[in-house]
Amino acid sequence: MAHVARKRFGQHFLTATDVIDRIIRAIDPKPGERLVEIGPGLGAMTIPLRARCDALTVVELDRDLAARLRQRGDLDVVESDVLKVDFAALAERLGGDIRVVGNLPYNISSPILFHLMAAAPRVVDQVFMLQKEVVDRMLQWRYEIEHLFDVAPDAFDPPPRVDSAIVRMRPRANPAPVSEAVLGRIVGIAFSQRRKMLRATLGKWLAEHGWTGEFDGTRRAEQVPVDEYVALALALPPLPDEALAGVEPGDDD
């Protein structure tokens, strides 16, 4: 039975073989590397990538797709919400630093990128398919960003309503001294209710925790440049531990 893409998971399955081949060539796996794929879906990238590497771990939330991937017998399948995966611990389990790849779910791509920052010291590089508008606001303070090529909507089923891009992200050795806990909390709150203006979520939280600067709360989370989130994290006064308790991105898209 054919799998139907689920909107709530942000599923857009890559089907263009020429694009897939180009992505695999860009990843260019080498013997002994530990590769982790986020959102393998129907395996369009997974199968050719597995043919080129010694081992492959995949992170898949959709239980039907995870079961299908598990049946192959040659994959390490982590059935989980990617935002709940400890990638540093995963690297430890796999025995060394990891390379992370994937066609990221469009509805939570930004929170995934922020979530991965905590594991950056254990990451060699990240090669992702992302919305071009997300690429324009990448985490340049934490990663060296290389834009590889663009991908048109007709390369997917169903086609997304945006253009996509393949990027390579390499963690910087000496990033700006931003507290990842504070930044993660700010971003988690911002994306917790993505359809709402930020004055109802992040704006309120900032006011409760000593922020006295200007903040345009009429925007939504995706409209705020990464640099502004970083600036907020740097400017906030010290926060108590209870203020840093995690908030997961909402599912209101």
C-alpha positions as CSV (number, residue, x, y, z in Angstrom):
1,M,0.0,0.0,0.0
2,A,1.4,3.4,-1.0
3,H,2.3,5.7,1.8
4,V,0.4,9.0,1.8
5,A,2.4,12.1,2.9
6,R,1.2,13.4,6.2
7,K,0.9,17.2,6.5
8,R,1.3,17.2,10.2
9,F,4.8,15.7,9.8
10,G,5.7,18.2,7.1
11,Q,6.3,15.3,4.7
12,H,7.4,16.1,1.1
13,F,9.1,13.1,-0.4
14,L,12.0,13.7,-2.8
15,T,11.5,11.8,-6.0
16,A,13.8,13.3,-8.6
17,T,16.6,10.8,-9.2
18,D,19.0,13.3,-10.7
19,V,18.6,15.5,-7.5
20,I,19.1,12.5,-5.3
21,D,22.3,11.5,-7.1
22,R,23.6,15.0,-6.8
23,I,22.9,15.1,-3.0
24,I,24.7,11.7,-2.5
25,R,27.7,13.0,-4.5
26,A,27.7,16.1,-2.3
27,I,27.7,14.0,0.9
28,D,30.4,11.8,-0.5
29,P,30.6,9.3,2.4
30,K,33.9,7.8,3.3
31,P,34.8,4.4,4.9
32,G,34.5,4.5,8.7
33,E,32.3,7.6,8.9
34,R,29.2,7.5,11.1
35,L,26.2,8.9,9.1
36,V,22.8,9.9,10.6
37,E,19.9,10.7,8.4
38,I,17.0,12.8,9.7
39,G,13.6,12.1,8.2
40,P,14.4,9.2,5.8
41,G,10.8,8.9,4.7
42,L,10.4,6.4,1.9
43,G,14.1,6.0,1.6
44,A,14.8,8.0,-1.6
45,M,18.1,9.2,-0.1
46,T,18.5,6.4,2.4
47,I,18.9,3.5,0.0
48,P,21.6,5.0,-2.3
49,L,23.4,6.5,0.7
50,R,23.4,3.1,2.5
51,A,25.0,1.6,-0.6
52,R,27.9,4.1,-0.3
53,C,28.6,3.9,3.4
54,D,29.5,1.3,6.1
55,A,26.6,2.0,8.3
56,L,23.6,4.4,8.5
57,T,21.4,5.5,11.4
58,V,18.0,7.0,10.5
59,V,15.7,9.0,12.7
60,E,12.1,8.7,11.8
61,L,8.9,9.8,13.7
62,D,6.3,8.2,11.4
63,R,5.8,4.7,12.9
64,D,4.7,3.2,9.6
65,L,7.8,4.5,7.8
66,A,10.0,3.4,10.7
67,A,8.6,-0.1,10.5
68,R,9.2,-0.2,6.7
69,L,12.8,0.9,7.1
70,R,13.4,-1.5,9.9
71,Q,12.3,-4.4,7.6
72,R,15.4,-3.7,5.4
73,G,17.6,-5.1,8.1
74,D,20.6,-3.0,7.2
75,L,19.7,0.3,9.0
76,D,19.9,1.4,12.6
77,V,16.4,2.9,13.0
78,V,15.7,5.4,15.8
79,E,11.9,5.8,16.0
80,S,11.5,9.2,17.6
81,D,10.7,12.8,17.4
82,V,14.0,14.3,16.2
83,L,13.6,17.1,18.8
84,K,13.9,14.5,21.5
85,V,17.0,12.8,20.2
86,D,20.2,13.5,22.1
87,F,22.6,13.6,19.1
88,A,25.7,13.9,21.4
89,A,24.6,10.7,23.2
90,L,23.9,9.1,19.8
91,A,27.5,10.0,18.7
92,E,28.8,8.4,21.8
93,R,26.7,5.2,21.1
94,L,28.0,5.1,17.6
95,G,31.6,5.4,18.8
96,G,32.6,8.8,17.4
97,D,31.7,12.1,15.7
98,I,28.8,11.9,13.3
99,R,27.8,13.4,10.0
100,V,24.1,14.4,9.9
101,V,22.1,14.6,6.6
102,G,18.5,14.8,5.5
103,N,15.5,16.4,3.9
104,L,14.3,18.2,7.0
105,P,10.6,18.4,7.7
106,Y,9.6,21.8,6.5
107,N,7.3,22.5,9.4
108,I,10.0,22.3,12.1
109,S,13.3,22.8,10.2
110,S,14.3,25.8,12.2
111,P,13.8,24.2,15.6
112,I,15.7,21.1,14.4
113,L,18.7,23.3,13.5
114,F,18.7,24.9,16.9
115,H,18.3,21.6,18.6
116,L,21.4,20.2,16.8
117,M,23.5,23.0,18.1
118,A,23.9,21.2,21.4
119,A,25.7,18.4,19.6
120,A,27.8,20.6,17.4
121,P,31.1,19.5,19.1
122,R,30.3,15.9,18.1
123,V,29.3,16.8,14.5
124,V,31.7,16.7,11.5
125,D,29.2,18.4,9.2
126,Q,25.5,18.6,8.3
127,V,24.1,18.4,4.7
128,F,20.5,19.3,4.6
129,M,17.6,20.1,2.2
130,L,15.9,23.2,3.5
131,Q,13.5,25.9,2.4
132,K,15.5,28.7,0.8
133,E,13.9,31.2,3.2
134,V,15.4,29.2,6.1
135,V,18.8,29.2,4.4
136,D,18.7,32.9,4.2
137,R,18.6,33.0,8.0
138,M,21.1,30.3,8.8
139,L,23.2,30.0,11.9
140,Q,26.3,31.7,10.6
141,W,27.6,32.5,14.0
142,R,27.8,28.7,14.8
143,Y,28.5,27.2,11.5
144,E,30.4,27.7,8.2
145,I,27.6,27.6,5.6
146,E,28.1,26.4,2.1
147,H,25.2,26.7,-0.3
148,L,25.5,23.8,-2.7
149,F,22.5,24.0,-5.1
150,D,18.8,24.8,-5.3
151,V,16.0,22.3,-5.8
152,A,12.7,23.1,-7.5
153,P,9.3,22.1,-6.0
154,D,8.6,19.5,-8.8
155,A,11.4,17.3,-7.4
156,F,9.1,16.4,-4.6
157,D,5.8,14.5,-4.0
158,P,3.7,16.4,-3.0
159,P,5.5,19.6,-4.3
160,P,6.1,22.1,-1.5
161,R,5.0,25.7,-2.1
162,V,8.5,27.0,-1.7
163,D,11.9,26.5,-3.3
164,S,14.5,24.4,-1.5
165,A,18.3,24.4,-1.2
166,I,21.0,22.0,-0.3
167,V,23.5,23.3,2.2
168,R,26.5,22.1,4.1
169,M,27.1,23.3,7.6
170,R,30.4,22.8,9.4
171,P,30.6,23.7,13.1
172,R,32.9,26.6,13.9
173,A,35.7,25.9,16.3
174,N,35.3,29.2,18.2
175,P,31.7,30.3,18.0
176,A,30.2,33.4,19.7
177,P,29.8,32.8,23.4
178,V,26.0,32.3,23.4
179,S,24.4,30.1,26.0
180,E,22.8,27.3,24.0
181,A,20.4,26.7,26.9
182,V,19.1,30.3,26.8
183,L,19.0,30.4,23.0
184,G,17.2,27.1,22.9
185,R,14.6,28.3,25.4
186,I,14.0,31.5,23.4
187,V,13.6,29.6,20.2
188,G,11.4,26.9,21.8
189,I,9.0,29.6,23.1
190,A,9.0,31.4,19.7
191,F,8.1,28.3,17.8
192,S,5.7,26.8,20.4
193,Q,2.7,28.4,18.6
194,R,4.0,29.3,15.2
195,R,0.8,30.8,13.9
196,K,0.6,33.4,16.7
197,M,2.3,36.7,16.8
198,L,5.3,36.6,19.1
199,R,3.9,39.2,21.4
200,A,1.6,36.5,22.8
201,T,4.5,34.0,23.4
202,L,8.1,35.2,23.3
203,G,7.3,38.9,23.9
204,K,5.4,38.0,27.1
205,W,8.2,35.7,28.3
206,L,10.9,38.3,27.6
207,A,9.0,40.9,29.7
208,E,8.6,38.4,32.5
209,H,12.4,37.8,32.6
210,G,13.8,41.3,32.7
211,W,13.9,42.3,29.0
212,T,13.6,46.0,28.7
213,G,14.8,46.5,25.1
214,E,12.8,46.8,21.9
215,F,11.2,43.7,20.3
216,D,8.7,43.6,17.4
217,G,6.1,41.2,18.6
218,T,3.9,41.6,15.5
219,R,6.0,39.0,13.7
220,R,5.8,35.2,13.7
221,A,8.7,32.9,14.7
222,E,9.9,32.2,11.1
223,Q,10.1,35.9,10.3
224,V,12.7,36.7,12.9
225,P,16.4,36.6,11.7
226,V,18.7,34.1,13.5
227,D,20.9,37.0,14.5
228,E,18.1,38.6,16.4
229,Y,17.5,35.4,18.5
230,V,21.2,35.3,19.2
231,A,21.2,39.0,20.2
232,L,18.3,38.3,22.6
233,A,20.2,35.4,24.2
234,L,23.3,37.6,24.7
235,A,21.4,40.5,26.1
236,L,19.1,38.8,28.7
237,P,20.1,39.0,32.3
238,P,21.1,35.7,34.1
239,L,18.1,33.4,34.2
240,P,17.1,30.9,37.0
241,D,17.1,27.2,36.0
242,E,13.3,27.1,36.1
243,A,13.2,29.8,33.3
244,L,15.1,27.4,31.0
245,A,12.7,24.5,31.2
246,G,12.2,23.3,27.7
247,V,9.2,24.1,25.4
248,E,8.6,22.0,22.4
249,P,7.5,23.5,19.1
250,G,3.8,23.4,18.7
251,D,1.9,21.5,15.9
252,D,-0.4,24.3,14.9
253,D,0.7,24.6,11.2
